[in-house]
């Protein structure tokens, strides 16, 4: 069956069972029952309960819940309440951030007008847009939002803004003639209008062809039903939690069995096994990660980036590709006159023609309303001293002949003293047919036109003709024997700050790709100005070319293509999927309805907060509140900082937990009493790990953080020599604690004193470890040791709390401690200083790979 844009008017009316006068009123109810309401399906909003329950799905949280239940069962109520407090606090932080972000964004809304004017029985009627049905005849005029997909059958200087749907930056002139071509994308169906687009000029009548989910916007909404992507941190922590759970269970079983084999009491061994489980599980990790992401989200809001999903804060740190829409994202979405060339002695008259030869209207606040190209011409004239009042006074308007797609010209007749002047503007080729210049002169002007067109500029020629008598009504025959006034060139210019942002992306090893519905020449010109491609490059593909490629060829082309032009929403989605299938981590930016499916599919979708449609915002993980591409670079920096700081915390907490495990396991083997109780380990993991951990995640970014390539999306959480460093550090911390236990046992101190001494030693040496892991690149003594004031506050606070639970009698009872004398405290301080010096020393042997080595490895991987 032929498409609606291919049908002649009579065939169109026959197929939709309607007429140019509209549908009879008595048929409407039956048709509404048949086709349903003209609206998009409502987005499914997460309930508060679903958001809250999602916070308890983490493997580590589940293990902590099990540990709390067991603690209650064996009578260790204090331990159980502490664990539950950790779980509830973590859940509340995650819930608050996600719920507040959901509230700050409007849910998916219909991209449609609230009302529409239709012909019912040849009478105009204003109805709710939801009541439209296929076959309805709608009346459209400048400023209207198109309420449904429709085929035009009558137009008058009719143009629409379709940037939100097709990505084209300039307005589209519409016509009524049938188009015989097959498989045209919506942007090329010039006799159709589409739901959610805007009428910028003229008036028209059209017959509705599709409503609701059957419209082009509806098809895009259906494509948005894709599975949500997991962020790199979610993936790494999920793997880590599962691996840790297995290790913990195996260790607990081995220790429990070993104790029974030695003849120990089963209940005592169960408490030791529980202590081991508590020591192995980094209870503070979920809370610290959540707080790190929440802090990052707050910092990013201050930099004009709103994060809708908390784990997405660090996702940008892994991004290898940023696929960006052009219009309104890389460019200003404002047509601008960039070049002008007047004929000799005609500069002033050309500016008056730019001011007067158009359909632009001035609002009450002097805002320019109308076609974006024409408003750009008027704005240029205003900026160069020509006012509307002066122009109208000097050249009073007499008549107009609107632009049409056959003549490709527009004319306006004005009184000119005691004569009349006709201003004409139009396409270069059509204007040259109407001017009375020599062929040689015409060719010079056309050569300049070709040169400007190669730069992606939209060129218009202007001419004029003087009449001694009023010609009356203007006709196409009057557009002849014109004198050339000059030519103008327009473009939607790139944002100035984007050039620096893209340059910084290159430095950071991130490839920026333009994906647009605009013309290839325009897209290439903008890409060259932004530095995305070199002049004369072949890394540009049009949507029609992509459809001819096999899947293998398509994947190969996406590896080096920097600009995609005239691309449909389906092709955008395919490009993102192709890059993801090749191991790339993709961010997609956009503001239009046409961007929504690829925003949803991308590893992180970034919508524009000012010009972005509700559909694109709903699909995105992050929203740029200032619509500034350079804000993405700030977000990348923040994402990398957060991930690095979380890795620092993991190094810190695992080395500390390893020390606790080794102390618990080794002490009985060496003949010592049980060195730590479950409540001691919980305190260390919550306070000694937690407070410095919070300070670690607020650590300022390393100076060269944007000079490194992106982390490989599948990089192991412990890449860069972290495991040997964790093991060596953990072993030395354990030796320090065991040394203190040996020293106190030898000196004749009782069991409680030995346990308190080991407890306090582990607290102090772990604080020294926190200082040392602040930088993986530099020594504690070579960097600014006081740069992170929060760390020093955490250390002072933790030491103070530790001394309180050791020396306050009431707390002694709860935490099962006893006051330590001066000799023990002195020995613990000496051991702590030795530990700090040792950890600083091992940094020399376990450094993170350099920028150069990682980048070379990445390049070689891409080449294979």
N, C-alpha and C positions, 0 to 999 in steps of 0.2 A: 504494500500500500504506500502511495506517495506521502511524503511528509507535508505538513501544513504549509511550509514555506514554498513548496513546489506547486501548489494548487493555484489555479486562476480563481478570481473572486466567486464566479458562479458555482464552480466545483466546491469551493470552500463552504459556501452557504448550504449547498445541497448535502454535503457530508455531515455537517453539524446540525442539519435540520432547522435552520434559522433563516432570517432575512436581514437586509440592511436596516430594517426598522426594529430589529430586536425580537425577542421571544414573546409570545402571548403570555400575559400575566397568569392565566389559568393553568399553564404548563409547568410553572416554576416549582411548585411543591413536589410534584412527581419526580422532576429532575433532581431536586435536592435530596430526595430519598434514595435515588439511584446512585448519585455521585458522592454524596456526603458533603461535609463542610469544607470550605476553602481555607484550610489552616494546616499548619505543620503539626505532627504529633508532639505532644508535650515531652520535654526532657524529664528523665527519671531523676528526681532529686534524692540525694542520700538523706536518710533520716538520722536524727541525733543518735539513736540507738545503734544503727549500723556503723556510724563513724566511731562511736565509743567501743563497740565490740571488736572493731578492726585493730584497736590498739593492743588487744590481748592475744593476737594470732602469732606473734613472734615466738620462735622456738625457745629462746632464752627466757622469755617471760613465762612460758608454760613450765619450763624446768623450775623456775623460782616459785611458781604456784605449788608445784609438787613438793618442793622443799619446805614450804610453809605448812602444808598439810601434814607432812611427816613430823615437823617440829611440834605442832599441836598434839599429834598423836602420842609422842614420847614425853610430853610435859614441858618441853622447852618453849614456853609461851612468849618469853621476851624475844627470842630469836624469830619466832613466827611473826610477831607484830612488826618487828623491824623490816622483815622481808615484805610483808604486805604493804607497809608504808612506802617502800621503794616502788612496788608494782603500781600502786594507786597514783603516786606522784607522777610517774612516767606516763601513765595512761591519760591523766588529766592534761599534761602539757601537750601531748600529741593531739588530743581531742580539741582543746581550745584553739590551737593554731588552725587546724583543718576546718573546724566549724566556722570560725570567724572569717576565714578566707572565702568559704562558700557563701556566707551572708554578704560579703562585699561585692559579689558579682551577680548580676541578674541571670536567672536561669534562661535556658534557650527559649527565645521568643520568636514569634512569627515575623518574618521580614516582609510585612505587608502593610498596606494602608488600612486605617480603621474603617474608612467608608469609600464607596465608589459610586460614580454616576453612571447609570445604565439606561439603555432605551428599552422600555417595556411597552409594546404596542405603539412604537414611534413617539413615546413620551419620555422625556428624561426623568429619572427617579433616583434619588439618593438612597443607597442601601448599605447595610453592613457588608464589608468585604467578604465575610465568611459565607454570605448567602449567594455568592456568584456561582453559576453553573456553566459548563461548556455550552456555547451557543449564545450566551449573553453578549450584547453589543455594549461596549464601554466607551465613554467619552473621556479623553485625556487632554490635559493642557499643562503649560509650564508650571513646575512646582509640585505636580502630582507624583505620588509613589505608585508604580504600576501594581495593581492588586492581584493579577493573575497572568499566566502566560497567554498571549493573544496574538492573532494575525491581523496586521493593519490592512484596511481597505480604503482609507481616506486620510490624507495627511496635508498639513499646511506648515511649511518650514519646520518640520518636526524633527527634534533631536533628543536623544536620551543619554544619560550618564550611566555607563555599565561597568565602571571600574570595580565595584564590589562583587560583580559576578564574573566578568571576563578578565579583569586586570588591565584593560585598556585605559590609558590616562586621559585621552581626549574624548569629546562627545561623538556620538555616532549619528550620522544622518540616516533617516529612515525613508523607505519608499514602499510602494504598494504592489509593484510588479512581481509576478511569480519568478522564482529562482530555480532553474532546472538542475543545478549541480547536486550531486549526491553527498551524503555524510558531512554536511557542513557543521562546524562547531557553532555554538550559540553566537559568538562574536561576529560570525560571517553571515548570519541570517538577518539581513537588513530589512526584511519586511515583517519581522516579529518583534514583540516587546516581551519582557520577562519579569515575573513577579519579583518585587523588591528593588528593582532599578528605578531611576528617577527621570522624569521628563524635564529637560533643561530649556527647551525652546519649542514654540509653536503649539499646534493642537492636532488631534487625530481622532479617528474612530477605528475601533478594532473589535474583532469577535474573539471571545475567550475560547482557547483550545485546550487548556489544561488547568486544573486547580489542585491545591493542597500538595500531597506527596508526589503527584504526577508532574509537577512543575520542575524546572531546572534546579531551583533551590531545594525542592523536595527530594530530588535524586541525590543531591549533595548531602542532605540530612541522612539519607539511608546509608551512604558511604561512610558516615561517621561512626557506624556501629562496628568499630574495630577494637580488638583487645588492648587494654591499657598496657603500656610498656613499663617494666620494672627499671628503676634507676640503678646506676652502677653500685651505689652504696647498699641498696636493698639486696642486690644480687650477691655482693661480697659478704655482707653480714649474714645472709641466709645460709650460704655455704659454710661460713665460719661457725655459726651457731650449731649446725648439724654435726660438723666434725668435732666440735668441742663437747657436745652432748655424748657422743660415742666414747670419746676419750675419758670423760668424767665417769661414765657408768663402768667402763672396763677397770679404771683405777680403783674405784670404790669396791668392786667385787674382789679384785686382787688383794687389796689391803685387808678387807674383812676376812677373806679366806686365810691369809697369812697369819692374822691374829688368832683365829680359831685353831690353826695348826700349832701355834705356840702355846695354846692352852689359856688364852685370855677369855674373860667373861664375854658372852655374846652381846649383852647390852652395851658394855664399855666399847666394844669394837664397832657397834653400830654408831655410837656417838662420834668415834674417830672417823668412820667412813662418812658420816654426815658433815663433819668438819672439813674433810677433804673435798666433798662436793661443794660446800660453801666457798672454800678457798679457790677452787678451780673456776667457779662461775664468776665472771666479772659483773657483779650485781649493778654497779654504777654505769656500765657501758650503755644500756638502752637509754637511761636518763641523760647521760652526758651527750650521747649522739643526738637525742631529741632537743636538748637545750642548745647544742651547737648549731643545729639547723634552724631553730627558732631565732637565735641571736642573729644568724646570717640573714634570715628572712626580714628581721627588723632593720638591719643595716641596709638591705637592698631596697626596702621601701623608702628609706631616706634618700636613696640614689635613684628613685623613680621606677623601681621594678617591684611589682606586686606578685608574690609567690602564692599560688593557689593550693599547691600540694607540697607539704613540708619536705619530703625527701628530695624533691626536685631542686632544692637550693644548691646541692653540690653536683647536680647532673652536668651542668655546663663545664665543669672541670674536665670531663671526659670527652666533650664534643670534638669531633674531628672535622665535621662539615656543618656549615651554616647555610641552609637553603633559604634564600630570602625572596619574597615578592618584591617587585620593583616599585610599583606605584604607591606612593605614600609611605613607603618603608625606606627604600634607598633614595627616593626622590621626594620632592616637596609636595607633590600632588597639586601643583599650581602651575598652569601653563604660563610661560614667561617669554616676552620678546627678547631674544638674545642678539639678533643681528638685524640691521636695517640698512638699506641702500636706496637713497632717493635719486631720482633723475636730476640732471643739472638744474639748479635754481628752484627745485620743487620740494625742498625739505619741509618747509612750514605747511604747505598745502597737503603733503602726505600725512602729516600728523593730524590735520583737521579731518582728513578722510578716515583715518583710524578711529577718531573719536565719533564720527557721525554715521559711517556706513556699517550698521550692525543692528541687532535686536536687543541690546543691553538695556536694562532698566536700573534705575537708582532707587534703593530702598529709603525709608524715612531716615535711617542712620547713615545714608550715603554709601551703603554696601552695594557692590556691583552684582547684579543678578542676570544670569543668562548663560549662554554657551561659554565654556572655559577659554576657547581660543579668542572669541570676541572680547571677553572681559580682559584678557591679557593685552589686546590691542588698545582698548580704552585706558587701561591702567598705565600703559607706556605713554600715551598722549598726556594723561594727567601729570605724570612725573616730569614731563618736559614742558610744562607751563600752559597746556591747552585745557581750559575748563569747559564743562558741558554748557554752562550758561553763556559763555562767550561764543562757543561754537554755534549754538542754536541762534544766537542773536545775529551772528555774522552770516550764517548759512541756514536760514529757516527751512525746515523740512517741508517738501511739497508732496512727494510720493515715494513708494518703495516697490521694488520688484524682488521678492524673496529668492533666496538661493534654492536651486534644485539640482538633482544629480545628473541631469542631461546637460544643461548649460554650464554647471559647476561655477556659477558666478552669482553675485548679489549686487543690486544697484539701488542707489538712493538719489532722488532728485531734490535739489535745493535751490532756493532763490539766491542770486549772486549779484547784488546791486540791482541794476535794471536788466540783468540777464539771468540765465538759469544754468546750473552746473550739475552734471551727472557724475557721481562718484561710483566706481565699479571696483570690486575686489573679487578674486577667484583663484582657481588652480592655475599654475604657470602656463601649461600648454593651452588651456582654453582662453586665457587672457591674451596670449600671443596671437591667437586667431583674430582678436578684436582690435588690436592696436595698429596704428598706421606708421610703423617703423620699417626701416629697410631690413632685408633678410639678414644682412651682416650684423646689424645692431641687435636684432632679435636673438641671433645666435649667441652673442656676447652675454645677454641677460640669461639665456637658458643655460649657458656654460656655468654661470655663477649659481644658478638654481641647482644644477647637478652636483656641484661641489658642496653646497650647503646640505643637500639631501643626503649625501654620503656621510655627513656628520650626524645623521639622525634627526635633522631639523625639519620641521613642517613649514614649508614655504608658501607664502601667498603673494600674488602680484596685485598692484593697485594701478588704476588708470582713471582718466577723467575726460569729460567732453563738455564744451560750453555751447549753449543754445541762445540764439538771439530772441527767440520766442518760446513761450511755455509749450513744451511738446504734449502736455496733457498727461494721459495715462501712459506709463512706461511699458514698453514691450521689449522682447528680445532683440528686435530689429534696431532699437536705439543703441544697443551695446556694440557699436561698430565705429571704425575710424577714431578710436580712442587715442589720447596721448598718454604715454606711460608716466605714472607718478613715481614708481619705485617698487621695492619688494621688501618683505619682512620675513624673518625666520623665527620660529617659536619652538620651545621644548619645555618639557616638565623637568626642571634642572635637578641634579643630585643635591642632597644635603651636604653642606660643606664639612660638617663634623664626621660624616660617614667615611670620607676619604682617609682620615687618620685612624678611624676605627678598623677599617679593612686592613690597613697597613699593620696595625698592631695584631690583628688576627693572623697575618702572615708570619710575623715574628713568633707568635705563640704556636705555630704549626697547624693552624686551622684554615681550611680552604673555604672560601666564601663563594657561593653559587647563586646566580640570579635565575629565578623561575618566574616567568611572566606571561600574561596573555597578550602582550603588546607585540608590535611588528619587530622582526629580527633586526632591521637596520637601526631602529630607535633603541632597542635593548642593547645592541652592540656598542652604540655610541655612548650610552650611559655607563656601560661596563668599562669602556676604555677610560672615561673621565674619572671613574672611581678607582682605577688601577686594578680592576679584577682580571682584565685580559690585556695583552699587548696589542698595539695597533696592527691590524692585518692578520690577526689570529684566526684560526679555523675552529677554535673550541666553542662553536656556536651551533645550536641545532634548533630547527623549527619543529613544532608538534607533528606536522604531517610527515616529516622525515622519520620520527620516532616510531610511528605506526608500521613502517615498512621493515623494521629491524626484527630479527629473531631475538629470543630471550638472551642468548649468549652474546650476540652483537650489542644488544641494549646494555647489558651489564658492562661490557668493555667500553662503550662510549661514555657511560656515566663516570668512569674513572678519571677522565680528563676534560670533560665538558664543563665550561664555566658559565655559559649562558644558554638558557632554554627560552625560546620565544614562541608566541602563538600556541601556548600549551593549555590543554583542557584540564579540568580538575582531576579526571581519571589519570591523566599522564603525570600530573604532579605527584599523585599518590604512588604511582608506579616507580617514579624516580626515587622517592624516599625509601620505598621497600627494596629497590635494587641496591642502594648504598648500604642499607642495613644488612642485607644478605651477604654482602662482601666484607662484613665485619666493621663497618664504619658506624660511628655514633653520631646521629643526625639531629640537629636543631633546625626547626622550620619557623620562619617568621612570616607574618602576614596580617592583613587587616580585613580582608573581604570574605564574603560567603564562600567564594571559590577556594579559599585557603583552608577551610575548616577540616576536610577529611585528612589532608596531609599534616595539619597541626595535631590532629588526634593520633595519627600513626607515628609521627616523629617521636624520638626518644625524649625530646622536650619541645613542646609547642609554645611559641612566643607570639602573643597577639598585641595589637596596638590599642592602647587605652582610650585615645581621643577619637581617632578616625575608625577604629575597629568596630565591626558589626557585633551584635550580641552573639551570633552564631560562632564567630571566630573566638571571642572571649571565652565562651563556654567550652570550646574544644581545647583551649590552651592550658599549659601548666604554669605559665608566667605571663604577666601583662606589663608592657612598658607604659607607664603612666604618662610619659612625655613623648611617646611615639618616636623616640630617638634611637637609631640603630647603635649609636656609640654607648648607650646604656647597657647593651648586651656585653660589650667588652668589660665593663665594670662588673657585670654579673659573672662573667667567666673568671675574672680575677678573684672574686669573692668565693666562687665555687671551688676553685683550686686551693685557696687558703683554707677553706673549711675542711676539705678532704685531707690535706696535709696535716692539719691540726688534729683531726680525728685519728689519723695514722700515728701521730706522736703519742696520743693518749693510749692507743692500743699497745704500742711498744712499752709504754710506761706501765699500764695495768697488767699486761700479761707477764712481763718480767717480774713484777711484784707478786702476782699470783703464783707464778712458778716458784718463787722463793718460799712462799707459804707452804706450797705442796711439798717441796723438798724438805723443809723443816719438819713437817708433820710425819713424813715417811721415814726420814733418816733418824730422827730422835730415838724412837723405840729400838731401831736396829743398833744404834750406838749405846743403848742402855740408859738413855735419859728418860725422865718422866714425860708424860704428854705435854708438849711445849705450848700448845694453844688450845683454847676452848672455842666452840662455835661462835659464841658472842664476841670473842676477841676478833675472830676472822671477819665476822660481819661488820664490826666497827672499822677495821682496817679497810675493807673493800668499799664501804659506804663513805666514810669520812676521809681517810688517808688517800684513798683513790679518788673519791668524788670531788672534794674541794679543789685540790690541785688540778684534777681533770677539767673542771669548769674553767679554771684559769688557763689551762693549756689550749682549750678550744677557742679562747679569745686572743691567742698569740698573734701579733701582727704578721702580715704576709712577708715572706722572704723577698729581698730586693729584686731578685732575678726570676720571680715566679712566672712572669709572662714571657720569659726568654726560653722557656722549656716547651717541648712538644706536648701534646695532650697525652694523658695516660691511655694506654691501650685499653679499650672497653673490657677486655677479658683478662686484664692484668690481675694476678693473684694479690690478695690483700697484703701478703707479706713479701712482695717483690722488693728488690733493692737491698738484699742482705739483712732483712729484719729478723729472720728466725735465728741466725747465729748470734746476733746482737742481743735478742731476747734471752736466749739460753745462757750466754756468758754472763750477762748482767744478773739474771735470776740465780745462777749458781753462786756468784760472789755474794749477793745479798743473803742467800741462805747460809753460806759459810760464816758470814758476820754474825747472824742470829745464833747459829749453833755454837760459835765461839763464846758468845755471851752466856749461853746456857751452861756450857762446860765450865766457864770461869766462875759463875755463881754457884754451881753444884760443888765445885772443888773448894769454894770458900765456905761451904756449909750452910748456904741459905735454904729455906724450906721450899716446898713445891710451889706454893702460891707466889712466892717472891721470884722464883725461877721463871714461872709463866708470865708474870708481870714484866720482868726484865726482857724476855724474848718479845713480848707484845710491844713494848715501848721501843725496842731496838728496830723491829720491823717498821714501825711507824716513822722513826727518824730517818732510817736509811732510804726509805721509799720517798720521803720528801726530798732528800738529796738527789735521788734518781729523777724526780720531777724537774728539778732545776737543770739537770744535765740534758734531758731529752727535748728541751725547748727548741733546739736547732739540730737538725741532722747534718748540717753542713759546717757549722762553726763551733769552736770551743765556747764554753760558758764564759771564759775569761777574755775571749777576743771579741765578743759581741757586746752590745749594750746590756749589761747584766740587770739593769733596772727598767728596761723598756716595758716589761709587762708588770705593772704595779699589782694587778690582780693576783699574780702568782705569789708575790711576797705577802700580800694580805692573807692568802690561803694558807701559806706556810706558817705564818704567825698565829693565825686562827686555829689551825690543826694542832700545833704544839701546845697552845693554851688549853684546848679541849682535852688533849691527851693527859696533860698534867692535872686537869680537874678530875678526870675519872680515876687517876692514880692516887691523888692526895685528899679528895673529898670523901669522908666516911660514907655518906649516903650512896654516892655513886660507886664506891668500892663494892658495896653489897650487890648492886645490880650487875656490874661488869666483872665481878669476881676477881678483883685486883687488890693490891696492898701497897702502901707507900714504899718507895725505894730510897735507900740512903744515898749520901753524897758520892760515895765511891762508885756505886753502880752507875749513877747518872754520868759521872765523869768518864767512865769506860765507854758508855754508849755514845757519848759525844765524840770521843776519839775514833771509835769504829766508824761513825757516820762520815767524818772528814776523810778517812781512808777510802771509804766507798765512793765518795764524790770524785776523788782524784783518780781512782781506778776506772770509773765509767767514762770520765773525760779522756783517759788514755786509750780506751778501746774504740773511741770514735775514729781514730786514725786508720783502723783496720776495717771498719764496716761503714763506709760512706755510700750514700745513694749514688747510682751511676750519673755521670756528668751529662749535661745537655747534649754535647756533641755525640757521645756514644749512643745515647737513646735515639737521637734523631737519625743517625746512620743506620741503626738497627731497624727503625721504622721504614726508612727508604728502601732498604734491602728487602724487607718483607713485602712492600708494595710491588717491587720489581718482579718478584717470583711469580 
